[in-house]
Amino acid sequence: MTDHRLVRISLLTALAPAVWGSTYLVTTEFLPPDRPLLASTLRALPAGLILLLLTRVLPRGIWWVRATVLGVLNIGAFFYFLFLAAYHLPGGVAALVMTVQPMIVLLLGAVLLGARIRLLHIGACALAAAGVALLVLQPQAGLDGIGVLAGLLGAACMASGIVLTKRWGRPEGVSLLAFTGWQLTVGGLVLLPVTLLGEPLPERLTWTNVGGFAYLGIIGALLAYIVWFNGIARLPALAASFLSFASPLCATVLGYLFMGQTLGPLQLLGAAGVVGAVVLAQRGAGEPPGTPPVSAPEGGRHGDDEEHEHEHGRHDAVSGLGVHPSSLTAPPTVPAPRPVPPPGPGSA
C-alpha cells in the first residue's frame, strides 16, 4: 500500500472515532440520565436492522458464530462499557482510560496475527498515553472506580474486536453493509433483554432525548461503523487502533466549543503528542524490508492483502458482463487447426 493511499484511508477511518468522541457530550447533554443500557441498545439495534433490511443477507456456517463474537465485542459489550464510563467519568478521563486499547492490540496482534512488536510501536503507545493525559486530565477531574473499570473493559473489547476482525476478515461475496449490519444487530439483540430486565425505562422522553438517540444510532453507529470496518479491513490492526485517539481529541474540542472548557499550553502539547503518536504508528505499520511475508489469516477478505483485493475488484468489475474472472488470467484457448483436405487432381 502506497503512503498516499495509507494517509487517505487513515484520514477517512479516523472520522469514525472522531464521531464517537461526541458520545460523551451527547450522553451528558441530550440523553436521559443513568440509562447506559438503553442508550447502548437504541444505538445498535435500529441501525443493524436497517442494514439487514437493505442487504437481506444473513451469515452462513461458521460465520454465525463469528458474527456473534464480533457483534458482542465490537458493539454490545463495547457500547455498554462506553456509556457506563461516560456516565461515571468526565469525558476526557473516560477517553484517557481507553488509551490502553492500542497496547492490548499490540499484544493480541503478536499472538493471533503473528505481528512483530517493534520498539517504534511501544514508543508510539507511550507517547499517545502521555499526550492524552496532558490533553484531558484537569485538577478537578474525578476518578470513579466503576467508570475506570468500565473504560478498561471497553478498551479490551474494542481491541479484541479489531484483532479478530483482521484475523477472520469478511466472507467472500458479503458486502461491507451486510457485515456491519450483522454486528450491529447481534450487539443490539444481546443488549435488549439485559436492558429490559436490568434497567427501568424512563417515564418520558423529550424531543432532545429523541434527537440524541437518533444521532447516536444513525451517525454514531450506522455510518460510523461502516467507515470503521472498511478502515480495519484495509489498515494494519495496530495502525487502525491508534486512530481511536481521534476520539479524545474530538471530545476535548467539543468540550471547549460547547461546555466552556479551556485549552491551555499543556493540552495543546498533549494534542500534538497524540497526533505524533498516530503518525509514528502509521509509519511503523509495515514490516521492515527483508521480512518474509506472513501468510494471510484465515477467514475471507483482507484489505491489506492487495493482490486478493485486486482480484476481488476485478471480479466485481466483470461479473456484470457475464465474464468469469478466471478467463482474464487463464492462457487463451487456441482453436484446434482444421484438417487440410488432400490436394485435388487439379491443384498445383
C-alpha positions in Angstrom: 0.0 0.0 0.0 1.5 3.4 -1.0 2.0 6.1 1.5 -0.5 8.4 -0.2 -3.2 5.7 -0.1 -2.4 4.9 3.5 -2.9 8.5 4.5 -6.1 8.8 2.6 -7.6 5.6 4.2 -6.4 6.6 7.6 -8.0 10.1 7.5 -11.3 8.6 6.3 -11.2 5.9 9.0 -10.4 8.5 11.7 -13.8 10.1 11.1 -15.4 7.2 12.9 -13.6 7.6 16.3 -14.0 11.4 15.9 -17.7 10.9 15.8 -17.5 8.6 18.8 -15.8 11.4 20.6 -19.0 13.2 20.6 -20.7 10.4 22.5 -19.6 11.9 25.8 -21.2 15.3 25.1 -24.4 13.8 23.6 -24.7 11.4 26.6 -24.5 14.0 29.3 -26.4 16.8 27.5 -29.1 15.0 25.4 -29.9 11.6 26.8 -31.9 10.6 29.9 -29.7 10.3 32.9 -28.3 6.9 34.1 -29.5 4.8 31.2 -26.3 3.2 29.7 -28.1 0.0 28.7 -31.0 1.8 27.0 -28.5 4.1 25.2 -26.4 1.2 24.0 -29.4 -0.8 22.7 -31.0 2.1 20.9 -27.7 3.0 19.3 -27.1 -0.5 17.9 -30.3 -2.4 17.2 -32.2 0.0 14.9 -29.1 0.7 12.8 -28.4 -3.0 12.5 -32.0 -3.8 11.5 -31.9 -1.1 8.8 -28.8 -2.5 7.3 -30.2 -6.1 7.3 -33.4 -4.9 5.6 -31.3 -3.1 2.9 -28.9 -6.0 2.3 -31.1 -9.1 3.0 -28.0 -11.2 3.7 -27.6 -13.5 6.7 -24.4 -15.3 7.9 -23.8 -18.9 6.9 -22.0 -21.7 8.6 -19.2 -20.7 10.9 -20.0 -17.1 10.3 -23.0 -17.3 12.7 -20.5 -17.9 15.5 -18.0 -15.3 14.3 -20.6 -12.6 13.7 -21.9 -13.2 17.2 -18.5 -12.9 18.7 -17.6 -9.8 16.7 -21.1 -8.3 17.4 -20.6 -8.7 21.2 -17.1 -7.4 21.3 -17.3 -4.5 18.8 -20.9 -3.4 19.6 -22.8 -5.0 22.5 -20.2 -5.1 25.3 -18.2 -2.1 24.0 -21.3 0.1 23.8 -22.4 -0.7 27.3 -18.9 -0.1 28.8 -18.5 3.1 26.8 -21.8 4.5 28.1 -21.2 3.3 31.6 -17.8 5.1 31.6 -19.4 8.2 30.1 -22.0 8.3 32.9 -19.4 7.8 35.7 -16.4 9.8 34.4 -15.7 13.2 32.8 -15.4 12.6 29.0 -11.7 13.3 28.9 -10.9 10.9 31.8 -13.0 8.2 30.2 -11.1 8.7 26.9 -7.8 8.6 28.8 -8.7 5.2 30.4 -9.5 3.8 26.9 -6.0 4.7 25.6 -4.8 1.3 26.8 -6.5 -0.1 23.7 -3.5 0.1 21.3 -1.3 -1.7 23.9 -3.8 -4.5 24.0 -3.9 -4.6 20.2 -0.1 -4.8 20.2 -0.1 -7.9 22.4 -3.1 -9.6 20.8 -1.7 -8.9 17.3 1.5 -10.6 18.2 -0.3 -13.7 19.4 -3.2 -14.0 16.9 -1.8 -12.3 13.8 1.9 -13.0 14.1 2.6 -9.3 14.1 6.1 -8.1 15.1 6.3 -5.9 18.2 8.8 -3.1 17.3 10.3 -0.5 19.5 8.6 2.1 17.4 5.2 0.7 18.3 6.0 0.8 22.1 7.2 4.3 21.8 4.0 5.3 19.9 1.9 3.8 22.7 3.8 5.6 25.4 3.6 8.9 23.5 -0.1 8.6 22.9 -0.9 7.8 26.5 1.2 10.8 27.7 -0.4 13.1 25.1 -4.0 12.1 26.1 -3.1 12.5 29.8 -2.0 16.1 29.1 -5.0 16.7 26.9 -7.8 15.6 29.2 -6.6 15.5 32.8 -7.6 18.5 34.8 -7.0 19.2 38.5 -10.8 18.8 39.1 -11.1 15.6 37.1 -12.7 13.0 39.2 -11.9 9.3 39.2 -14.7 6.8 39.8 -13.9 3.1 40.3 -16.9 1.8 38.3 -16.1 4.3 35.4 -12.4 3.3 35.3 -13.2 -0.4 35.2 -15.8 0.1 32.5 -13.3 2.1 30.4 -10.7 -0.6 30.7 -13.2 -3.4 29.8 -14.4 -1.3 26.9 -10.9 -0.9 25.6 -10.3 -4.6 25.9 -13.5 -5.4 24.0 -12.6 -3.0 21.2 -9.0 -4.2 20.9 -10.2 -7.8 20.7 -12.7 -6.9 18.1 -10.1 -5.2 15.9 -7.7 -8.1 16.0 -10.4 -10.8 15.4 -11.8 -8.7 12.5 -8.4 -8.7 11.0 -7.9 -12.4 11.6 -11.2 -13.5 10.2 -11.7 -10.9 7.5 -15.2 -10.9 6.0 -16.9 -13.7 4.0 -16.3 -13.7 0.2 -19.2 -12.0 -1.6 -20.6 -10.3 1.6 -20.8 -6.5 1.3 -19.5 -4.1 3.9 -23.1 -3.0 4.7 -24.2 -6.6 5.4 -21.1 -7.3 7.5 -21.7 -4.1 9.6 -25.4 -4.9 9.9 -24.7 -8.4 11.3 -22.6 -7.0 14.1 -24.9 -4.1 15.0 -27.9 -6.4 15.1 -26.2 -9.0 17.2 -24.9 -6.4 19.6 -28.4 -4.9 19.9 -30.2 -8.2 20.4 -27.7 -9.2 23.1 -28.3 -5.9 24.9 -32.1 -5.9 24.5 -33.1 -8.5 27.2 -30.4 -7.2 29.6 -31.9 -3.7 29.1 -35.5 -4.7 29.7 -34.6 -6.8 32.8 -31.8 -4.6 34.3 -32.7 -1.0 33.7 -36.1 0.8 34.2 -37.3 2.7 31.2 -37.6 6.5 31.5 -41.0 7.7 32.3 -40.9 10.1 29.4 -38.7 11.1 26.5 -38.2 14.6 25.4 -37.5 15.7 21.8 -34.0 16.4 22.9 -33.7 12.8 24.1 -35.1 11.5 20.8 -32.6 13.7 18.8 -29.7 12.4 20.9 -30.7 8.7 20.3 -31.2 9.4 16.6 -27.8 11.0 16.3 -26.1 8.1 18.1 -27.9 5.5 16.0 -27.6 7.0 12.5 -24.4 8.9 12.7 -22.6 7.3 15.6 -23.4 3.7 14.7 -24.7 3.1 11.2 -22.5 5.5 9.3 -19.5 5.5 11.6 -19.2 1.7 11.8 -19.4 1.3 8.0 -16.4 3.7 7.8 -14.6 1.9 10.7 -14.9 -1.6 9.4 -13.9 -0.5 6.0 -10.7 1.0 7.5 -10.0 -2.0 9.7 -10.1 -4.2 6.6 -7.6 -2.0 4.7 -5.2 -1.0 7.5 -2.9 -3.0 9.8 -4.6 -3.7 13.1 -2.2 -1.5 15.2 -2.4 1.4 12.8 -6.2 1.3 12.9 -6.3 1.1 16.7 -4.2 4.3 17.0 -6.8 6.2 15.0 -9.1 5.8 18.0 -7.2 8.7 19.6 -9.3 10.9 17.4 -12.0 10.3 20.0 -10.4 12.1 23.0 -9.2 14.9 20.6 -12.8 15.4 19.4 -14.2 15.2 22.9 -11.8 17.9 24.1 -12.6 20.2 21.2 -16.3 19.8 21.7 -15.9 20.5 25.4 -14.0 23.7 24.5 -16.7 24.8 22.0 -19.9 23.8 23.8 -19.1 23.3 27.5 -16.9 26.3 28.4 -13.8 24.2 28.9 -10.4 25.8 28.2 -7.4 24.7 26.3 -4.1 25.6 27.9 -0.5 25.1 26.7 -0.2 21.6 28.2 -3.4 20.5 26.4 -2.1 21.8 23.1 1.1 19.9 23.8 -0.9 16.8 24.5 -2.8 17.1 21.3 0.4 17.4 19.4 1.7 14.3 21.2 -1.4 12.3 20.2 -1.1 13.3 16.5 2.6 12.4 16.6 1.8 9.0 18.0 -0.7 8.3 15.3 1.9 9.3 12.6 4.5 7.1 14.2 2.1 4.2 14.3 1.2 4.6 10.6 4.9 4.8 9.7 5.6 1.6 11.6 2.6 -0.2 10.3 4.5 -2.1 7.6 7.1 -4.8 8.1 10.8 -3.7 7.6 12.4 -4.5 4.3 13.6 -8.1 4.0 10.9 -9.5 6.4 9.4 -12.7 5.0 5.7 -12.2 4.1 3.3 -13.6 6.6 0.6 -15.9 5.2 -2.8 -14.4 5.0 -5.1 -15.2 8.0 -8.0 -17.5 7.7 -11.4 -16.1 7.0 -12.0 -14.1 3.9 -11.3 -10.7 2.5 -8.5 -8.6 4.0 -8.0 -5.1 2.7 -4.2 -5.2 3.3 -3.9 -8.2 1.0 -3.7 -6.1 -2.1 -3.4 -8.9 -4.6 -6.6 -10.5 -3.2 -8.3 -7.2 -3.2 -7.3 -6.6 -6.8 -8.6 -9.9 -7.9 -11.9 -9.3 -6.0 -12.3 -5.9 -7.6 -11.7 -7.4 -11.0 -14.3 -10.0 -10.3 -16.8 -7.2 -9.4 -15.9 -5.3 -12.5 -16.5 -8.2 -14.9 -19.3 -10.0 -13.2 -21.9 -7.8 -14.7 -20.6 -8.6 -18.1 -21.1 -12.3 -17.7 -17.3 -12.9 -17.9 -15.7 -15.3 -15.4 -12.6 -13.7 -13.8 -10.5 -16.8 -14.5 -10.8 -16.1 -18.2 -8.7 -13.0 -17.6 -5.7 -14.9 -16.3 -6.0 -18.3 -17.9 -4.0 -18.9 -21.1 -6.0 -18.1 -24.2 -7.6 -21.2 -25.8 -6.5 -21.6 -29.3 -8.9 -23.4 -31.5 -7.6 -26.7 -33.0 -6.4 -26.4 -36.6 -8.9 -27.6 -39.1 -7.7 -30.5 -41.2 -6.4 -29.6 -44.6 -8.1 -31.6 -47.4 -5.8 -33.6 -49.6 -4.9 -31.8 -52.8 -7.2 -32.5 -55.7 -6.1 -33.7 -59.1 -6.1 -30.2 -60.5 -4.1 -28.5 -57.7 -0.6 -27.2 -58.4 
